[in-house]
Amino acid sequence: MILENTFKTAQVDNIHLEYSEHGQGQPVLLLHGLLGNLSNWTETIAYFAQNYRVIAPRLPIYDISFRKDVLNGLADYVHALVKHLRLQDIVLVGNSLGGHLAILYTLAHPDRVKHLVLTGSSGLFESNLGVSYPKRGNFDYISEKVRYTFYNQNVVSSQLIDDVYAAVNDLRKSIGILKAAKAANRHHVGKDLGKITTPTLLIWGKQDKVTPVGVAYQFLEALGGKIELHIIDHCGHAPMMEQPDEFNRILSQYLIRTNEETSAENQDQRQIA
């Protein structure tokens, strides 16, 4: 599989990094959600690795050793990876909790991020699995909660349900999930979104029940830079998994167009100088 061929590890500032890296060119950094993993981005990696340098870290959400707030600890993890790979002009893409993390990273390091891309991002409102896990051992309950996340039920494989079931029934992992969910619920970013002037693309599923499409419009109104919103029909909380062709098309066209606009602006400035 594409995710396994070049899986890498590194140790930076006492932080153990695990990530997948493919392709060459402008860096596209993909951040998965609370119960997600690198496989959430399989189609995105395969598509963009043809023309971009695509990096997908395995976020240590299950690590309960963070001395600071979980989200800030995860932001430090992302920055350690960025420094290790010497990334600049990043296309930072985040789904769900990964979007929340992408927002925090952009606020802390705006000089590193050229484009911010949010899809089903938390940070304003989310109706997720909750901050506790009643019926943790109930397979049917977990299956129902996983299915709730997706409009396209064909995406919900038995393997996906098994993976989530195993995670929430592992004591160490369940504590990590609980801490991350509580941190996300506490850390409302509404008051800070106006500080972000990085060009931002919002890609939302029309039938997203976790972060309903109204949340996308809240982001649209609150963010401070040039913003675009694209809504994908017949799609829930994870557009890159449920409608990968449309997700990739929207993101690809956006990057081509905005990079061309930036090149034209730079050319005009050189002529004026």
C-alpha positions in Angstrom: 0.0 0.0 0.0 1.1 3.6 -0.6 0.9 4.3 3.1 3.3 1.5 4.0 6.0 1.9 1.3 7.6 5.0 2.8 6.5 5.1 6.4 9.2 6.9 8.4 10.1 7.6 12.0 12.4 10.3 13.6 13.3 11.6 17.0 13.2 15.5 17.3 13.4 17.4 20.6 12.5 14.2 22.5 9.4 13.8 20.3 9.0 10.5 18.4 7.6 11.3 14.9 5.8 8.8 12.7 4.7 9.9 9.3 4.2 8.9 5.6 5.8 11.0 2.9 5.3 10.8 -0.9 6.1 12.9 -3.9 7.9 16.1 -4.5 7.0 19.8 -4.7 5.0 22.1 -2.5 4.3 20.4 0.8 0.8 19.2 1.6 0.5 18.3 5.2 -2.5 16.2 6.1 -3.9 16.0 9.7 -6.4 13.3 10.6 -9.1 13.5 13.3 -9.7 12.1 16.7 -10.5 8.5 15.7 -8.8 8.7 12.4 -5.5 7.5 11.0 -3.3 7.8 7.9 -5.6 5.5 5.9 -8.2 8.3 6.0 -6.1 10.1 3.4 -5.3 7.2 1.1 -7.0 8.7 -2.0 -5.7 12.2 -1.2 -2.1 10.9 -0.9 -2.3 8.9 -4.2 -3.7 11.9 -6.1 -1.6 14.7 -4.8 1.7 12.8 -4.6 1.9 13.1 -8.4 2.6 16.9 -8.2 3.1 17.7 -4.5 5.2 16.5 -1.5 2.5 14.9 0.6 3.1 14.3 4.3 0.7 12.5 6.6 1.7 12.2 10.3 0.3 9.7 12.7 -0.9 12.0 15.4 -0.1 10.7 19.0 -3.7 11.3 20.2 -3.5 8.2 22.3 -0.4 9.4 24.2 -1.6 10.4 27.7 1.9 11.7 28.7 1.4 15.3 27.5 2.4 17.7 30.2 0.4 20.5 28.6 -3.0 20.7 27.0 -3.4 17.9 24.5 -4.1 20.2 21.6 -1.0 22.3 22.4 1.0 19.1 22.7 -0.2 17.9 19.3 0.6 21.4 17.9 4.2 20.9 19.2 4.3 17.5 17.6 3.3 19.0 14.2 5.9 21.8 14.6 8.6 19.2 15.4 7.7 17.4 12.1 7.7 20.7 10.2 11.1 21.6 11.5 12.5 18.1 10.9 11.3 18.2 7.2 12.2 21.9 6.8 8.8 22.7 5.4 7.7 26.1 4.2 4.8 27.4 2.2 2.7 24.5 3.6 -0.7 23.5 2.4 -2.1 22.5 5.8 -5.2 20.3 5.5 -7.1 19.1 8.6 -10.2 17.0 9.1 -12.3 17.2 12.3 -9.9 17.4 15.2 -7.1 17.7 12.7 -8.7 20.9 11.4 -8.8 22.2 14.9 -5.1 21.5 15.2 -4.4 23.1 11.8 -6.1 26.3 13.1 -4.0 26.4 16.2 -0.8 25.7 14.3 -1.6 28.5 11.8 -2.2 30.9 14.6 1.1 30.0 16.2 3.2 29.7 13.0 1.5 31.8 10.2 4.8 32.2 8.4 4.9 28.5 7.7 1.4 28.1 6.2 0.6 29.2 2.7 -2.9 27.7 2.5 -5.2 26.5 5.3 -7.7 23.8 4.3 -10.4 22.8 6.8 -12.9 20.0 6.3 -15.4 19.1 9.0 -13.2 21.0 11.5 -13.9 21.2 15.2 -13.2 24.3 17.1 -16.6 26.0 17.0 -19.1 23.2 17.5 -19.0 19.4 17.1 -21.5 16.7 18.0 -19.0 13.8 18.2 -18.7 10.6 20.2 -18.8 12.7 23.3 -16.4 13.3 26.1 -17.1 9.9 27.8 -17.6 6.4 26.4 -20.6 4.7 28.0 -21.2 1.2 26.7 -17.5 1.0 25.7 -17.8 -2.8 25.4 -21.0 -2.7 23.3 -20.0 -3.4 19.7 -23.4 -2.4 18.3 -23.2 1.0 20.1 -19.7 1.8 18.7 -20.9 0.6 15.2 -23.8 3.0 15.4 -21.6 5.9 16.4 -19.2 5.2 13.6 -22.0 5.1 11.0 -23.4 8.3 12.3 -20.2 10.0 11.1 -20.7 9.1 7.5 -23.5 9.8 5.0 -22.1 7.3 2.5 -22.4 4.1 4.5 -20.3 2.2 1.9 -17.3 3.8 3.4 -18.0 2.2 6.8 -16.1 -1.1 6.4 -16.1 -3.8 9.1 -12.3 -3.0 9.5 -13.1 0.6 10.3 -15.6 -0.3 12.9 -13.2 -2.9 14.4 -10.4 -0.4 14.6 -12.6 2.2 16.5 -14.0 -0.6 18.7 -10.5 -1.7 19.6 -9.3 1.9 20.3 -12.2 2.8 22.7 -11.8 -0.5 24.5 -8.1 -0.1 25.0 -7.6 1.6 28.4 -4.6 3.7 27.4 -6.1 4.7 24.1 -9.5 5.5 25.6 -8.0 7.8 28.1 -6.1 9.6 25.3 -9.3 9.9 23.3 -11.2 11.2 26.3 -8.5 13.8 27.1 -8.4 15.0 23.4 -12.2 15.2 23.2 -12.4 17.2 26.4 -9.6 19.5 25.2 -11.3 20.1 21.9 -14.6 21.0 23.6 -12.8 23.4 26.0 -10.7 25.1 23.3 -13.2 27.2 21.4 -11.3 29.1 18.6 -14.0 31.6 17.6 -12.4 34.6 19.2 -9.1 34.0 17.4 -10.3 33.2 13.9 -10.2 36.8 12.8 -6.4 36.8 13.4 -5.9 34.2 10.6 -5.2 36.0 7.4 -3.9 32.9 5.6 -5.9 32.1 2.5 -8.4 29.4 3.6 -10.4 26.7 1.8 -13.4 25.1 3.5 -14.6 21.8 2.1 -17.7 20.5 3.8 -20.1 17.6 3.6 -23.7 18.8 3.1 -25.0 16.0 5.3 -22.3 16.3 8.0 -24.0 15.6 11.4 -20.9 16.0 13.5 -20.0 19.6 12.4 -23.1 20.6 10.5 -22.8 22.7 7.4 -23.9 25.8 9.5 -20.5 25.5 11.2 -18.8 26.0 7.9 -20.7 29.3 7.4 -19.5 30.3 10.9 -15.9 29.7 9.9 -16.6 31.6 6.6 -17.8 34.6 8.6 -15.2 34.5 11.3 -11.9 33.9 9.5 -9.9 37.0 8.7 -8.3 36.2 5.3 -9.5 35.3 1.8 -11.9 32.4 2.3 -13.7 30.0 -0.1 -16.4 27.5 0.9 -17.3 24.4 -1.2 -20.1 22.1 0.0 -20.2 18.5 -1.3 -23.7 16.9 -1.5 -24.3 13.3 -0.4 -21.4 13.6 2.0 -20.9 13.5 5.8 -18.0 14.4 8.1 -15.1 13.0 6.1 -15.3 14.3 2.5 -11.8 13.0 1.6 -13.1 9.5 2.4 -16.7 9.7 1.2 -16.3 11.8 -1.9 -12.5 11.6 -2.6 -12.7 12.4 -6.3 -14.7 15.6 -5.7 -12.6 16.5 -2.7 -9.4 16.1 -4.7 -10.8 18.1 -7.6 -11.8 21.0 -5.4 -8.5 21.1 -3.6 -6.4 20.6 -6.8 -8.2 23.4 -8.7 -8.0 25.7 -5.7 -4.2 25.2 -5.4 -3.5 25.6 -9.1 -5.6 28.8 -9.3 -4.3 30.5 -6.2 -0.7 29.6 -6.9 -1.1 31.1 -10.4 -2.6 34.2 -8.8 0.3 34.5 -6.4 2.8 34.1 -9.3 1.1 36.8 -11.2 1.1 39.2 -8.2 4.8 38.6 -7.6 5.5 39.3 -11.3 3.6 42.6 -11.1 5.5 43.6 -8.0 8.8 42.8 -9.7 7.8 45.0 -12.7 6.8 47.9 -10.4 10.1 47.6 -8.6 
